[in-house]
Amino acid sequence: MTQTAQSAGDVEDPPPPVPIGVRVAELAARYGDAPAVVCEDVSRSWTELDRRTNRLARALLARGVVLGDLLTIGLPNSVEFVEACVACWKAGAVPQPVSAALPPLELQGIVELARPPLVIARAGMALDRPIVDVDELLSEVADDSPLPTVVSPAYKAPTSGGSTGRPKLIVSAQAGVVEPFGVAVWKHRPGGTLLMPGPLYHNGPFTSAMAGLLNGSTLVLMPRFDAEGVLRLVERHRATWLYLVPAMMSRIWRLPDEVRDGYDLSSLEVVWHLAAPCPPWLKQVWIDWVGAEVLMELYAGTEAQAGTIISGAEWLEHRGSVGKVAYGEMTILGPDGEQLPPGTVGEVYLRRAPGMGPSYRYIGAEARTRGDWESLGDVGWLDEDGYLYLADRRTDMILVGGSNVYPAEVEAALDEHPQVASSAVIGLPDEDLGQVVHAIVQPAPGRDAVDLDDLRRHLAERLVRYKQPRTFELVGEPLRDEAGKVRRSQLLADRLPAPQ
């Protein structure tokens, strides 16, 4: 069964895409001194954003940046991060965002792939090429007049380590223009206020935040996620649009009732969650809280071959689904490449819609393909109505005595327990069963331990015996990164004996 999008979003006869530099100037003319980007106590108006990025773009050009260069940006969530990206587009370069906290060797590996002429970051990074921050670039140029219009050949080039842990760059095939389709997918609107607690070096936060900004929404950034801080900023800025991942949703929901209920969230029109599986219980409580038509979910990869979307209202009719295909095509294939019927678990494969060119190219990796289909490594099935359900990643699946165990299912059951803040499940080698389920658990805030007997009873009510963890390990640090991702392959490697 192949599921194909019925239409490319809600856009009919869209106008030609607008170069990003032109759009920023248009928004500056329209909104002037109204805030464009806010982060903590720093704010830039639309006029300031346009003029400062003109200066920054000239500084980049003066330093030898040419059309199509990838520019590594190693800044935390900040107004300066956004300014650096806009300046890249105005100069015809490609923003290549990375975490500002990357270890030196990992950062060096990414820079060797990207080969940027310089790196935009704060002082302290040790690399084999020039490092410059936004203030230094601004000090080099005073001219803030408009530049000649250029279009970067690629909108972005984020990194992904995937399950292998080896970095790769995913260079977008979309040029540096504002695509109406992206706005239609994300449900942004001019004059809205977008709150982004996710790290902009990850694709979901980057793509959705920039789409909103370039459609005329004020972008409010959080330097780092804070559960109560999200609610506080929604109320303070009357946010209309919010991005979350399930780990954030869980931490917000576990706030004391009097804290969670003490903020006015009535301004929210759209709340998106993506990037990781959302446990059904958590999805349900958020639907009950913010409304079934407000809560939205997207499943896609940075590669953007295809994607699914589902509203909370649809999810109530198709519990556990991540939606129907909104763009591109998807199918489920078996181990020999055979197409599987509805309801049968297999590997999820994606491709662009007929007649459309590639949506990306890799630097440092090769796609996993079967013919013109590509896989991101996810396992799942389609139902008779074309709704997609995910089981887990192919590489993370645990085989217990010949039976498949998908870690996401076990983690969802673990995270439902009130004493658990987060969890990760891996398969440890076992001479008898091949593998056994091992649960790594972070206790809820304020707790040093978890009542394991109570946790086992909780799991026994939700999971068949072979899926229940054989062993438990308590840790004090979060198991998912700022974007809600967990690298199970690294957790497993850390718990296996070193090869002799």
N, C-alpha and C positions, 0 to 999 in steps of 0.2 A: 504494500500500500504506500503510495506517495501522496503527501499532503502539499498542496500548492496554494500560495496566497491568492485570494480572489481578486484583490486589488492592491496596489501599492499605497497603502494608507488611505487617507480621506482627501488627498489633493487631486483636483481635477484641473487639467490643462495648466500646470504650474508655470509661473513666469521663469525666465532664464535665471540660473543661479547667479547670485551677486558676489563679487570678490569680497573677502572679509574686510580688507582695508576700506573699501567703499562703504560697506555696511556700518562700520564703526563711525565713520564720518557722518553718515545719514542719521544715526542714532544720536550723535552729539548735537547735530542741528535740531533734532526733534525735541530732545529732553534736556539739553544744556547743563544746568547746574544740579539737576536731580542725580541721586547716587546711582552709579553703575556697579561698583564693586565695594563691598564692605567686609572687613575682617578685624574683629575686635574693635580697637579705637581708631583704625585707619580706614579712611573712606576716599574714594575717587569719584568725582562726578563724570558724566559722559564727556564733557568738554575736556576735563583733565586727562581722562583715559585716552582720548584721541590725540591730544597734543603731546603728551608724554611718550606715547608709543611712536609718534612720528620721530621724536628725538632719538629714542632707543633704536629704531630701525636704521636711522642714518648712522648711528654709532656702529651698528653691526656691519653695515655696508663699508664703512671706513676701515674696519678691521679685516676686510677681505671676504666677508660672507657673500656667496653668490647664489643665484637661483638654484633651488633644489638641495642645498646643503642641509644635512640633519644637524640640529643644534640641541645638544643635551642640556636639559634644564633640571638641575638638582636642587630645587627650592621647596620648602614646605608649603602647605596651603597658606596663601598670602595674597595680598593685592599685587605684590611684585611678581608672583608666579603668573597671574593673568596678564600683566603688562608684558612680561617676557614672551608669552605665547603670541599675543597680538602683534608685537614688534617683529617676531619671526615671520608671521604671515605677511606683514607689510613689506618686509625685505625679500619675500619670495622664498624663505627658508621653511624648514619643516620642524615643528616642535617635537622633541624626543624626550618626554618627561621620565624622570627616575626618582626614586625615593631619596630624600635628602639624608637619610640615615643608612644608606647602603654601606656595607663593609668595603674597604678600599679595593680588595681583589675582585669582588663582584662588580663594582663600579668600573674598574679598569677593563674587565671583560666586555661590558656593554659599550664602553667608549671605543674599544677596538673594533667592534662591529659597526657602530654608527659613524666613526671617523669624523667627528665634528671639528670645524676649524677652531672652535673655542667651546668652553662649557660655562653656562650661566649658573652660578651657585654662590653660596656664601663662603667666606674664607675658611680654610681648614682642610679642604680636600687635597689629597696628594695625587696628581695625575701628570701624564706626560704631554700635556697641552695647556694652553692658557686658560685660566679660570678667572672669571670676571663677574661682579655682582651688578645689580640694576643701578645702584647709586653711582658706581664708577662709570658705567656706560653713559648715564645722564650727564655726568660732569664733563664729558668729552664733546658734547654737542648742545648748542643753544637753539638751533633752528627747529621750530616746532610746526612749520608750515606743511601743507599736504605734500605727499610724495607722489611720483608717477605710479599709476596703478600697475601692480604685478600680481600674478596668481601663482602661489606655491603649487608645485605639481603634486603634493601630498598634504592632506589636512593634519596628519599626525603619524607618529611612529612609536607607539608605546612598546614596552617590553613585556615579556611573559616568560616565566621559567617553566610553567606547566608542571606536569608530574615528573619530568626528568630532572628538574633543578638547573638545567643548562639554560642560560639566557638566550633569548631570540628577540629580534625586532619584528614587529608586525606593521609594515608600512601601508597606510591606507591608500587605496586607489582613488578615493575622492580627492579632488583638488582643494585648494584653500578658498572655498566658496561656501556660501550659506545655502544649504539644501532645504527646500520646503518640506521634503519628505521627513527629514529628521525632526523638524518641529512638530509635524503631524503625529509621529510616533510618540514623542515625549509629552505631548499635550501642553506645551508652553504657550503663553499668551503675552503680547506686549503689555507692559505696565504691571505685570505680576512680580512677585518676590520669591526667589528661589533660594532655599536654604540647603547648603551642601556640607554635611559633616564628614563625608567620605574623602579619602586622600586623592588629590587630583592627578597623581602619577598613575593611578589605575584607570583603565579605559572607561568603565561605567561612569564614575564621577566626572572624568574629563569630558567625555562626549556629551553627557546630559547637561552639565553646567555650561559648557561653551554654547551649546544649542540654545539654551535659555537666554544667556547673555546676549547673543547675537540676534535674538528675536525681540529684544527690548525689555527683558526682565532684569530687575536688580538682583545681583548675585551676592548673597550673604554667605561667607565662608567661615567654617570653624577650623582653627589651627589643628585641633585634634578632637576626636569624638568624646563627648561627655553626656551621659544619659539625661540628667536633669537640664544640662545646658541646652540641649536640643529643644526641649519644651519651653525653656525660658526665651530662646531666640525666636521661636515660632510666635509666641505671644508678643514679644517686643517689636518685631518687624512686621507683624501681621502676614507672615509667610503664606503664600498660596500654593507652594510646590515644595515637596520634601523628598530627598533621596535617603534610603536606608538599606542596610543588609540585614539578614535575619539575626545576626549576633547583636546588632544595635537594637533591633526590635525587642529582643529578649531582655536586654539590660534595661531598656526603658520600661518595659512591662513589669519588671521585678522591682521597680522603685516602690516605696511604700505608697499605699493607696492615697493617703492624704497629700503626698507630694505629686503623684501622677495626676490626680484629679484637681490639683490646685491651679492649673494653667489653662488658659483659654486657647483652644486649638480650632475654634470655629472658622478661622480664616482659611484653613487648608482646603484646597480644591482637588489636589492630586497628591497621593503618597505612593511613591514607587518603591518596590523592593526587588532586588536581583542579586546576582553574583554567587549565590549559594542556595542549597535547598532550604525551604522554609517548613518547619514542622507543622503539620495540620492544626494542632492545638493553638500554636502561636498565630497562625494565619487567622484562625477563627476569632480569637480574642481581639485582634486588631480590626477585623471587619466589624465586630460588635462595637468597637470603640470609635473608629473614625468614619465608618460607613462603607457599605459594600461597593458603592459607585466611586468612592474616593480611592480605595486601595487598589493598586495596579501592580502586576508582575510582568517582567520581561525575561525571556530566556534567549540568549544568543552568545556568540563568541566575539572577541575583539576582531576576528577575521570578517565578520558581518556578511557571510554568505546567505544566511537565512535567520529568521528569528520568530519566536512566538510571543503573543501578548494575551493576558487574561485579566479581566476585572474581578473584583471580589464577588460581584453578583454572579458572573459566569462560574467562578470557582465553587460557589455553593451548589451549583448544579452538576459540577464535575470535580468533586473534591480530590485534591492531590495533583490535579493537572497543572501544567505551566502554560496551557493555552493552545490555540490553533495558530497555524503559520500566518504571520502578518506580512512577511516579505520573503522571497526566495522559495525554495522547496526543501522538504525533509522526507526521509524514508527510514525504515528500520531494516537492517541487513543482518543475516546470520553469519556464522563463522566462515562459510564458503562463498560469501557474497550474494547469497540468495535473498530475495525480498521476502520478508516475513509478513504473515497475515495479521490483522488487527488483534490486539490482546496478547501478542507474543513478544517476549523480551528479547531484544537484540541490541546491536550497536546503532546509535543514531548517526545518520549521514545527512549532509547538507550540500546544497549547491545553489548557485544563483538562478534567477528566473531565466527562461529561454530568451536568448538574444542579448543578454547583459554580459558585459565583460567581467573580468576578475574584480573582486572587491578589495584585494590586498596582495602583498607579496611578503614573503619571509626573508629576513637576513639572518643567517645562522641556523636554519632548520629547513626541513622538507615537510610538506603536507602529507598526512596519512590518507591515502586515496584508494578508491575502487572505481575505476573508470573516471567519470567526471564528478563522482561524489567524493566529499571530503568528510573526515571525522575529527571531532574535537576530543574524542575519547569517552564520551558519555554513553551510558546504557539506559534503555528505556523502551517504551512501547506506545503505539497509537491505538486509540479506541475506534469504534465504528464511526464515530462522528468526526474523526480527525483531530481529536485533542491529544496532545503529547503528555506522557507521564515519564518522569525520570526515575531511574533506580540509583545509579551512581556512576562514577567513572570506571571505565574498563580496567584501568591499571590498579584501582583501589579495591576491587572486589576480592572477598575472602572466600576460600573454598574449604569448608568444614566437612570432612568426611564425604566429599562429593556433592555437598549442597552449597548453593551460592548464598553468601551473606553480603548485603550491601551496607557499608558503613553508615551512610546517611540515614538509613532507617533506624539503626541502633542508636545513633547520636540523637535523633529526634526524640526517641523514647527516654534517653538519659537526660536530655536538656529539659524535659517536661517536669522532672523532679524538682521540687522547690529548693533543695539544698545544692543544686548543681548550677554553676554559672555558665560553663561551657564544657564541651567534651570532644574528643577525637578517638576514633576507633580504628585499630589496625589489626592485621592478622599475624600472629607469631607462629613460628614453625612448631610442629608437634609430630612426634614419631608415629603416633597412633592415627590421628585424624588428618594429618597433613598440615592444617593450620587450626588455631583456636583464636577466638575473639578476645582481644585485649582492649580495655577501656582506659583511656587517660582522661582524668576528670579534674576540672578546676572547681573547688567549692564556691558556693555563692558568697557574695561580699559579707564580711563580718564573721565568716566561719573558717576554721583551720582544718576541718575534717568533714566527712560525710558519713552518715549512718549507713554503712554498707549493707547491713541486714535489711533495712527498710528499702534501700535502693534495689536490692535483689528482688524483694517482693513486688516492688513497683514494676520492674522489668518483666517479671514472670507473668504479670497480668496483661502485658502488651506484646511480648515476643515469644515465638515458639522456642523450645529449649535450645536448639542448636545455634540460634542467633544470640542467645544471652551471653554476655562476657564471661569468660572463664576466670579472668584475672582483672584486677583494678589497680590503678596507679593514681595517686593524688599529686597535683602540681600546684604551684602558687601563682603561675603566670598565665595570661591569656593564651589560648591555643590557636586563635585565629588572628590574622593581621588586621590592620585598620580597614581593609576592604572586605573583611569577613571570610577570607580565604584560609584554608588549612592545608599545609603541605604534608600529607600523610607519608609520602615516600621518605621524607627526611626524618619524620618521627620514627618510622620503622628502622631506618639505617642507624639512628642513634641508639636503638635498643637491641641491635644484633651484634654478636661478637665480631671483632675486626677479623678480616680474612687473614689466614696464616700464609 
